[in-house]
Amino acid sequence: MIMFWNRKEVFIGNSLQEFNETRNILVFNGIKYKYRIVDNSGSGGLRRTGNFG
């Protein structure tokens, strides 16, 4: 389980390609991760979250 005290931010950015590369590195090395995507392009506050592991 990923708890707030043992998490580190490894990617913050706007590039989907760089996000996918970072995520693939984590998967390849067996590192559990969580992610949050915020869409600022539309009205309202659409936010998507997910986790792995």
N, CA, C and O atoms as a Tripos MOL2 file, in Angstrom:
@<TRIPOS>MOLECULE
protein
  212   211    53     0     0
PROTEIN
NO_CHARGES

@<TRIPOS>ATOM
      1 N           0.8400   -1.1780    0.0000 N.3       1 MET1
      2 CA          0.0000    0.0000    0.0000 C.3       1 MET1
      3 C           0.8860    1.2420    0.0000 C.2       1 MET1
      4 O           1.8840    1.3080    0.7170 O.2       1 MET1
      5 N           0.5110    2.2130   -0.8050 N.am      2 ILE2
      6 CA          1.2710    3.4560   -0.8800 C.3       2 ILE2
      7 C           0.6460    4.4500    0.0900 C.2       2 ILE2
      8 O          -0.5040    4.8570   -0.0820 O.2       2 ILE2
      9 N           1.4030    4.8370    1.1010 N.am      3 MET3
     10 CA          0.9150    5.7930    2.0910 C.3       3 MET3
     11 C           1.5380    7.1610    1.8220 C.2       3 MET3
     12 O           2.5550    7.2550    1.1350 O.2       3 MET3
     13 N           0.9420    8.2060    2.3520 N.am      4 PHE4
     14 CA          1.4130    9.5530    2.0650 C.3       4 PHE4
     15 C           2.8290    9.8030    2.5510 C.2       4 PHE4
     16 O           3.5260   10.6400    1.9770 O.2       4 PHE4
     17 N           3.2790    9.1090    3.5900 N.am      5 TRP5
     18 CA          4.6170    9.3720    4.1190 C.3       5 TRP5
     19 C           5.7170    8.6360    3.3560 C.2       5 TRP5
     20 O           6.8960    8.9160    3.5750 O.2       5 TRP5
     21 N           5.3710    7.7150    2.4790 N.am      6 ASN6
     22 CA          6.4070    7.0300    1.7110 C.3       6 ASN6
     23 C           6.2160    7.2190    0.2040 C.2       6 ASN6
     24 O           6.4980    6.3140   -0.5820 O.2       6 ASN6
     25 N           5.7370    8.4000   -0.1900 N.am      7 ARG7
     26 CA          5.5640    8.7350   -1.6000 C.3       7 ARG7
     27 C           6.5380    9.8320   -1.9990 C.2       7 ARG7
     28 O           6.9140   10.6680   -1.1780 O.2       7 ARG7
     29 N           6.9360    9.8250   -3.2380 N.am      8 LYS8
     30 CA          7.7700   10.8710   -3.8220 C.3       8 LYS8
     31 C           7.1780   11.2420   -5.1710 C.2       8 LYS8
     32 O           6.7010   10.3760   -5.9040 O.2       8 LYS8
     33 N           7.2070   12.5330   -5.5010 N.am      9 GLU9
     34 CA          6.7870   12.9620   -6.8270 C.3       9 GLU9
     35 C           7.9340   12.6980   -7.7890 C.2       9 GLU9
     36 O           9.0610   13.1320   -7.5520 O.2       9 GLU9
     37 N           7.6470   11.9890   -8.8710 N.am     10 VAL10
     38 CA          8.6870   11.6930   -9.8480 C.3      10 VAL10
     39 C           8.4350   12.3660  -11.1900 C.2      10 VAL10
     40 O           9.3270   12.4040  -12.0370 O.2      10 VAL10
     41 N           7.2340   12.8960  -11.3960 N.am     11 PHE11
     42 CA          6.9430   13.6040  -12.6400 C.3      11 PHE11
     43 C           5.8270   14.6060  -12.4050 C.2      11 PHE11
     44 O           4.7690   14.2700  -11.8730 O.2      11 PHE11
     45 N           6.0830   15.8400  -12.8110 N.am     12 ILE12
     46 CA          5.0540   16.8780  -12.8560 C.3      12 ILE12
     47 C           5.2500   17.5720  -14.1910 C.2      12 ILE12
     48 O           6.3380   18.0810  -14.4640 O.2      12 ILE12
     49 N           4.2290   17.6040  -15.0250 N.am     13 GLY13
     50 CA          4.4090   18.2340  -16.3240 C.3      13 GLY13
     51 C           3.1640   18.1930  -17.1710 C.2      13 GLY13
     52 O           2.0880   17.8070  -16.7150 O.2      13 GLY13
     53 N           3.3310   18.6050  -18.4290 N.am     14 ASN14
     54 CA          2.2120   18.6910  -19.3640 C.3      14 ASN14
     55 C           2.3200   17.7240  -20.5260 C.2      14 ASN14
     56 O           1.3950   17.6300  -21.3330 O.2      14 ASN14
     57 N           3.4190   17.0080  -20.6320 N.am     15 SER15
     58 CA          3.6570   16.1370  -21.7750 C.3      15 SER15
     59 C           3.1510   14.7230  -21.4970 C.2      15 SER15
     60 O           3.6270   14.0500  -20.5830 O.2      15 SER15
     61 N           2.1880   14.2860  -22.2920 N.am     16 LEU16
     62 CA          1.6660   12.9290  -22.1440 C.3      16 LEU16
     63 C           2.7400   11.9060  -22.5130 C.2      16 LEU16
     64 O           2.8180   10.8390  -21.9050 O.2      16 LEU16
     65 N           3.5600   12.2300  -23.5030 N.am     17 GLN17
     66 CA          4.6330   11.3180  -23.9090 C.3      17 GLN17
     67 C           5.6310   11.1190  -22.7670 C.2      17 GLN17
     68 O           6.0120    9.9860  -22.4750 O.2      17 GLN17
     69 N           6.0590   12.2030  -22.1210 N.am     18 GLU18
     70 CA          7.0020   12.0870  -21.0040 C.3      18 GLU18
     71 C           6.3630   11.3640  -19.8220 C.2      18 GLU18
     72 O           7.0320   10.5950  -19.1320 O.2      18 GLU18
     73 N           5.0690   11.6040  -19.5820 N.am     19 PHE19
     74 CA          4.3610   10.8990  -18.5140 C.3      19 PHE19
     75 C           4.3770    9.3970  -18.7640 C.2      19 PHE19
     76 O           4.6550    8.6120  -17.8580 O.2      19 PHE19
     77 N           4.0750    9.0010  -20.0040 N.am     20 ASN20
     78 CA          4.0570    7.5760  -20.3430 C.3      20 ASN20
     79 C           5.4410    6.9520  -20.2410 C.2      20 ASN20
     80 O           5.5660    5.8080  -19.8040 O.2      20 ASN20
     81 N           6.4850    7.6800  -20.6350 N.am     21 GLU21
     82 CA          7.8470    7.1680  -20.5010 C.3      21 GLU21
     83 C           8.1910    6.9440  -19.0290 C.2      21 GLU21
     84 O           8.7650    5.9150  -18.6710 O.2      21 GLU21
     85 N           7.8410    7.9040  -18.1850 N.am     22 THR22
     86 CA          8.1030    7.7850  -16.7480 C.3      22 THR22
     87 C           7.3380    6.6120  -16.1620 C.2      22 THR22
     88 O           7.8870    5.8330  -15.3840 O.2      22 THR22
     89 N           6.0740    6.4870  -16.5320 N.am     23 ARG23
     90 CA          5.2450    5.3920  -16.0380 C.3      23 ARG23
     91 C           5.7970    4.0340  -16.4730 C.2      23 ARG23
     92 O           5.7950    3.0830  -15.6920 O.2      23 ARG23
     93 N           6.2650    3.9440  -17.7120 N.am     24 ASN24
     94 CA          6.8370    2.6900  -18.2040 C.3      24 ASN24
     95 C           8.0960    2.3090  -17.4340 C.2      24 ASN24
     96 O           8.3210    1.1280  -17.1720 O.2      24 ASN24
     97 N           8.9140    3.2820  -17.0700 N.am     25 ILE25
     98 CA         10.1130    3.0110  -16.2710 C.3      25 ILE25
     99 C           9.7220    2.4590  -14.9060 C.2      25 ILE25
    100 O          10.3400    1.5130  -14.4170 O.2      25 ILE25
    101 N           8.7000    3.0470  -14.2900 N.am     26 LEU26
    102 CA          8.2450    2.5610  -12.9880 C.3      26 LEU26
    103 C           7.7280    1.1290  -13.0970 C.2      26 LEU26
    104 O           8.0470    0.2900  -12.2540 O.2      26 LEU26
    105 N           6.9370    0.8460  -14.1240 N.am     27 VAL27
    106 CA          6.3960   -0.5030  -14.3160 C.3      27 VAL27
    107 C           7.5310   -1.4960  -14.5590 C.2      27 VAL27
    108 O           7.5390   -2.5800  -13.9760 O.2      27 VAL27
    109 N           8.4890   -1.1330  -15.4140 N.am     28 PHE28
    110 CA          9.6070   -2.0180  -15.7400 C.3      28 PHE28
    111 C          10.3950   -2.3980  -14.4920 C.2      28 PHE28
    112 O          10.8920   -3.5190  -14.3840 O.2      28 PHE28
    113 N          10.5100   -1.4600  -13.5450 N.am     29 ASN29
    114 CA         11.2740   -1.7020  -12.3220 C.3      29 ASN29
    115 C          10.4180   -2.2110  -11.1670 C.2      29 ASN29
    116 O          10.9200   -2.3680  -10.0540 O.2      29 ASN29
    117 N           9.1320   -2.4720  -11.4140 N.am     30 GLY30
    118 CA          8.2590   -3.0330  -10.3860 C.3      30 GLY30
    119 C           7.9390   -2.0700   -9.2600 C.2      30 GLY30
    120 O           7.7070   -2.4910   -8.1270 O.2      30 GLY30
    121 N           7.9240   -0.7730   -9.5650 N.am     31 ILE31
    122 CA          7.6570    0.2480   -8.5500 C.3      31 ILE31
    123 C           6.1780    0.6110   -8.5940 C.2      31 ILE31
    124 O           5.6550    0.9700   -9.6500 O.2      31 ILE31
    125 N           5.5090    0.5200   -7.4610 N.am     32 LYS32
    126 CA          4.1000    0.9010   -7.3710 C.3      32 LYS32
    127 C           3.9980    2.4200   -7.4730 C.2      32 LYS32
    128 O           4.8780    3.1460   -7.0100 O.2      32 LYS32
    129 N           2.9170    2.8860   -8.0840 N.am     33 TYR33
    130 CA          2.7680    4.3240   -8.2540 C.3      33 TYR33
    131 C           1.2980    4.7150   -8.2620 C.2      33 TYR33
    132 O           0.4160    3.8830   -8.4770 O.2      33 TYR33
    133 N           1.0530    5.9940   -8.0250 N.am     34 LYS34
    134 CA         -0.2670    6.5990   -8.1560 C.3      34 LYS34
    135 C          -0.1080    7.7960   -9.0710 C.2      34 LYS34
    136 O           0.9750    8.3740   -9.1630 O.2      34 LYS34
    137 N          -1.1760    8.1670   -9.7420 N.am     35 TYR35
    138 CA         -1.1060    9.3500  -10.5820 C.3      35 TYR35
    139 C          -2.4040   10.1320  -10.5040 C.2      35 TYR35
    140 O          -3.4580    9.5970  -10.1620 O.2      35 TYR35
    141 N          -2.3010   11.4060  -10.8300 N.am     36 ARG36
    142 CA         -3.4690   12.2810  -10.8750 C.3      36 ARG36
    143 C          -3.3350   13.1480  -12.1130 C.2      36 ARG36
    144 O          -2.2790   13.7270  -12.3680 O.2      36 ARG36
    145 N          -4.3990   13.2310  -12.8680 N.am     37 ILE37
    146 CA         -4.4170   14.0520  -14.0750 C.3      37 ILE37
    147 C          -5.4900   15.1140  -13.9000 C.2      37 ILE37
    148 O          -6.6360   14.8000  -13.5810 O.2      37 ILE37
    149 N          -5.1170   16.3720  -14.1090 N.am     38 VAL38
    150 CA         -6.0490   17.4850  -14.0120 C.3      38 VAL38
    151 C          -6.2210   18.0670  -15.4070 C.2      38 VAL38
    152 O          -5.2380   18.4420  -16.0470 O.2      38 VAL38
    153 N          -7.4600   18.1450  -15.8850 N.am     39 ASP39
    154 CA         -7.7580   18.7050  -17.2000 C.3      39 ASP39
    155 C          -8.2130   20.1450  -17.0180 C.2      39 ASP39
    156 O          -9.3240   20.3940  -16.5490 O.2      39 ASP39
    157 N          -7.3650   21.0870  -17.3860 N.am     40 ASN40
    158 CA         -7.6950   22.5030  -17.2470 C.3      40 ASN40
    159 C          -8.2840   23.0920  -18.5200 C.2      40 ASN40
    160 O          -8.5330   24.2960  -18.5740 O.2      40 ASN40
    161 N          -8.5120   22.2850  -19.5380 N.am     41 SER41
    162 CA         -8.9550   22.8090  -20.8220 C.3      41 SER41
    163 C         -10.4610   23.0650  -20.8930 C.2      41 SER41
    164 O         -10.9030   23.8590  -21.7230 O.2      41 SER41
    165 N         -11.2470   22.4240  -20.0580 N.am     42 GLY42
    166 CA        -12.6910   22.5690  -20.1430 C.3      42 GLY42
    167 C         -13.2680   23.2610  -18.9240 C.2      42 GLY42
    168 O         -12.5470   23.6420  -18.0020 O.2      42 GLY42
    169 N         -14.5720   23.4130  -18.9370 N.am     43 SER43
    170 CA        -15.2370   24.0030  -17.7840 C.3      43 SER43
    171 C         -15.4080   22.9480  -16.6980 C.2      43 SER43
    172 O         -15.4230   21.7490  -16.9760 O.2      43 SER43
    173 N         -15.5330   23.3950  -15.5030 N.am     44 GLY44
    174 CA        -15.6750   22.4620  -14.3890 C.3      44 GLY44
    175 C         -14.3270   21.9580  -13.9340 C.2      44 GLY44
    176 O         -13.2890   22.4120  -14.4140 O.2      44 GLY44
    177 N         -14.3450   21.0370  -13.0230 N.am     45 GLY45
    178 CA        -13.0960   20.5370  -12.4640 C.3      45 GLY45
    179 C         -12.9130   19.0600  -12.7070 C.2      45 GLY45
    180 O         -12.8030   18.2880  -11.7550 O.2      45 GLY45
    181 N         -12.8760   18.6460  -13.9640 N.am     46 LEU46
    182 CA        -12.6830   17.2360  -14.2730 C.3      46 LEU46
    183 C         -11.3080   16.8010  -13.7970 C.2      46 LEU46
    184 O         -10.2930   17.3690  -14.2010 O.2      46 LEU46
    185 N         -11.2790   15.8010  -12.9450 N.am     47 ARG47
    186 CA        -10.0150   15.2970  -12.4250 C.3      47 ARG47
    187 C         -10.0690   13.7820  -12.4470 C.2      47 ARG47
    188 O         -11.0660   13.1840  -12.0410 O.2      47 ARG47
    189 N          -9.0050   13.1640  -12.9170 N.am     48 ARG48
    190 CA         -8.9510   11.7040  -12.9710 C.3      48 ARG48
    191 C          -7.8050   11.2270  -12.1020 C.2      48 ARG48
    192 O          -6.7220   11.8130  -12.0930 O.2      48 ARG48
    193 N          -8.0600   10.1690  -11.3820 N.am     49 THR49
    194 CA         -7.0100    9.5980  -10.5510 C.3      49 THR49
    195 C          -6.9130    8.1140  -10.8370 C.2      49 THR49
    196 O          -7.8480    7.5000  -11.3510 O.2      49 THR49
    197 N          -5.7780    7.5530  -10.5000 N.am     50 GLY50
    198 CA         -5.6100    6.1270  -10.6920 C.3      50 GLY50
    199 C          -4.4520    5.6360   -9.8590 C.2      50 GLY50
    200 O          -3.7190    6.4270   -9.2660 O.2      50 GLY50
    201 N          -4.2920    4.3340   -9.8160 N.am     51 ASN51
    202 CA         -3.1470    3.7730   -9.1100 C.3      51 ASN51
    203 C          -2.7780    2.4510   -9.7360 C.2      51 ASN51
    204 O          -3.5340    1.8780  -10.5210 O.2      51 ASN51
    205 N          -1.6190    1.9840   -9.3790 N.am     52 PHE52
    206 CA         -1.1180    0.7230   -9.8950 C.3      52 PHE52
    207 C          -0.5340   -0.0480   -8.7410 C.2      52 PHE52
    208 O           0.2100    0.5060   -7.9310 O.2      52 PHE52
    209 N          -0.8570   -1.3060   -8.6560 N.am     53 GLY53
    210 CA         -0.2540   -2.1460   -7.6250 C.3      53 GLY53
    211 C          -1.1370   -2.2620   -6.4940 C.2      53 GLY53
    212 O          -0.8050   -2.9340   -5.5180 O.2      53 GLY53
@<TRIPOS>BOND
     1     1     2 1
     2     2     3 1
     3     3     4 2
     4     3     5 am
     5     5     6 1
     6     6     7 1
     7     7     8 2
     8     7     9 am
     9     9    10 1
    10    10    11 1
    11    11    12 2
    12    11    13 am
    13    13    14 1
    14    14    15 1
    15    15    16 2
    16    15    17 am
    17    17    18 1
    18    18    19 1
    19    19    20 2
    20    19    21 am
    21    21    22 1
    22    22    23 1
    23    23    24 2
    24    23    25 am
    25    25    26 1
    26    26    27 1
    27    27    28 2
    28    27    29 am
    29    29    30 1
    30    30    31 1
    31    31    32 2
    32    31    33 am
    33    33    34 1
    34    34    35 1
    35    35    36 2
    36    35    37 am
    37    37    38 1
    38    38    39 1
    39    39    40 2
    40    39    41 am
    41    41    42 1
    42    42    43 1
    43    43    44 2
    44    43    45 am
    45    45    46 1
    46    46    47 1
    47    47    48 2
    48    47    49 am
    49    49    50 1
    50    50    51 1
    51    51    52 2
    52    51    53 am
    53    53    54 1
    54    54    55 1
    55    55    56 2
    56    55    57 am
    57    57    58 1
    58    58    59 1
    59    59    60 2
    60    59    61 am
    61    61    62 1
    62    62    63 1
    63    63    64 2
    64    63    65 am
    65    65    66 1
    66    66    67 1
    67    67    68 2
    68    67    69 am
    69    69    70 1
    70    70    71 1
    71    71    72 2
    72    71    73 am
    73    73    74 1
    74    74    75 1
    75    75    76 2
    76    75    77 am
    77    77    78 1
    78    78    79 1
    79    79    80 2
    80    79    81 am
    81    81    82 1
    82    82    83 1
    83    83    84 2
    84    83    85 am
    85    85    86 1
    86    86    87 1
    87    87    88 2
    88    87    89 am
    89    89    90 1
    90    90    91 1
    91    91    92 2
    92    91    93 am
    93    93    94 1
    94    94    95 1
    95    95    96 2
    96    95    97 am
    97    97    98 1
    98    98    99 1
    99    99   100 2
   100    99   101 am
   101   101   102 1
   102   102   103 1
   103   103   104 2
   104   103   105 am
   105   105   106 1
   106   106   107 1
   107   107   108 2
   108   107   109 am
   109   109   110 1
   110   110   111 1
   111   111   112 2
   112   111   113 am
   113   113   114 1
   114   114   115 1
   115   115   116 2
   116   115   117 am
   117   117   118 1
   118   118   119 1
   119   119   120 2
   120   119   121 am
   121   121   122 1
   122   122   123 1
   123   123   124 2
   124   123   125 am
   125   125   126 1
   126   126   127 1
   127   127   128 2
   128   127   129 am
   129   129   130 1
   130   130   131 1
   131   131   132 2
   132   131   133 am
   133   133   134 1
   134   134   135 1
   135   135   136 2
   136   135   137 am
   137   137   138 1
   138   138   139 1
   139   139   140 2
   140   139   141 am
   141   141   142 1
   142   142   143 1
   143   143   144 2
   144   143   145 am
   145   145   146 1
   146   146   147 1
   147   147   148 2
   148   147   149 am
   149   149   150 1
   150   150   151 1
   151   151   152 2
   152   151   153 am
   153   153   154 1
   154   154   155 1
   155   155   156 2
   156   155   157 am
   157   157   158 1
   158   158   159 1
   159   159   160 2
   160   159   161 am
   161   161   162 1
   162   162   163 1
   163   163   164 2
   164   163   165 am
   165   165   166 1
   166   166   167 1
   167   167   168 2
   168   167   169 am
   169   169   170 1
   170   170   171 1
   171   171   172 2
   172   171   173 am
   173   173   174 1
   174   174   175 1
   175   175   176 2
   176   175   177 am
   177   177   178 1
   178   178   179 1
   179   179   180 2
   180   179   181 am
   181   181   182 1
   182   182   183 1
   183   183   184 2
   184   183   185 am
   185   185   186 1
   186   186   187 1
   187   187   188 2
   188   187   189 am
   189   189   190 1
   190   190   191 1
   191   191   192 2
   192   191   193 am
   193   193   194 1
   194   194   195 1
   195   195   196 2
   196   195   197 am
   197   197   198 1
   198   198   199 1
   199   199   200 2
   200   199   201 am
   201   201   202 1
   202   202   203 1
   203   203   204 2
   204   203   205 am
   205   205   206 1
   206   206   207 1
   207   207   208 2
   208   207   209 am
   209   209   210 1
   210   210   211 1
   211   211   212 2
@<TRIPOS>SUBSTRUCTURE
     1 MET1         2 RESIDUE 1 A MET
     2 ILE2         6 RESIDUE 1 A ILE
     3 MET3        10 RESIDUE 1 A MET
     4 PHE4        14 RESIDUE 1 A PHE
     5 TRP5        18 RESIDUE 1 A TRP
     6 ASN6        22 RESIDUE 1 A ASN
     7 ARG7        26 RESIDUE 1 A ARG
     8 LYS8        30 RESIDUE 1 A LYS
     9 GLU9        34 RESIDUE 1 A GLU
    10 VAL10       38 RESIDUE 1 A VAL
    11 PHE11       42 RESIDUE 1 A PHE
    12 ILE12       46 RESIDUE 1 A ILE
    13 GLY13       50 RESIDUE 1 A GLY
    14 ASN14       54 RESIDUE 1 A ASN
    15 SER15       58 RESIDUE 1 A SER
    16 LEU16       62 RESIDUE 1 A LEU
    17 GLN17       66 RESIDUE 1 A GLN
    18 GLU18       70 RESIDUE 1 A GLU
    19 PHE19       74 RESIDUE 1 A PHE
    20 ASN20       78 RESIDUE 1 A ASN
    21 GLU21       82 RESIDUE 1 A GLU
    22 THR22       86 RESIDUE 1 A THR
    23 ARG23       90 RESIDUE 1 A ARG
    24 ASN24       94 RESIDUE 1 A ASN
    25 ILE25       98 RESIDUE 1 A ILE
    26 LEU26      102 RESIDUE 1 A LEU
    27 VAL27      106 RESIDUE 1 A VAL
    28 PHE28      110 RESIDUE 1 A PHE
    29 ASN29      114 RESIDUE 1 A ASN
    30 GLY30      118 RESIDUE 1 A GLY
    31 ILE31      122 RESIDUE 1 A ILE
    32 LYS32      126 RESIDUE 1 A LYS
    33 TYR33      130 RESIDUE 1 A TYR
    34 LYS34      134 RESIDUE 1 A LYS
    35 TYR35      138 RESIDUE 1 A TYR
    36 ARG36      142 RESIDUE 1 A ARG
    37 ILE37      146 RESIDUE 1 A ILE
    38 VAL38      150 RESIDUE 1 A VAL
    39 ASP39      154 RESIDUE 1 A ASP
    40 ASN40      158 RESIDUE 1 A ASN
    41 SER41      162 RESIDUE 1 A SER
    42 GLY42      166 RESIDUE 1 A GLY
    43 SER43      170 RESIDUE 1 A SER
    44 GLY44      174 RESIDUE 1 A GLY
    45 GLY45      178 RESIDUE 1 A GLY
    46 LEU46      182 RESIDUE 1 A LEU
    47 ARG47      186 RESIDUE 1 A ARG
    48 ARG48      190 RESIDUE 1 A ARG
    49 THR49      194 RESIDUE 1 A THR
    50 GLY50      198 RESIDUE 1 A GLY
    51 ASN51      202 RESIDUE 1 A ASN
    52 PHE52      206 RESIDUE 1 A PHE
    53 GLY53      210 RESIDUE 1 A GLY
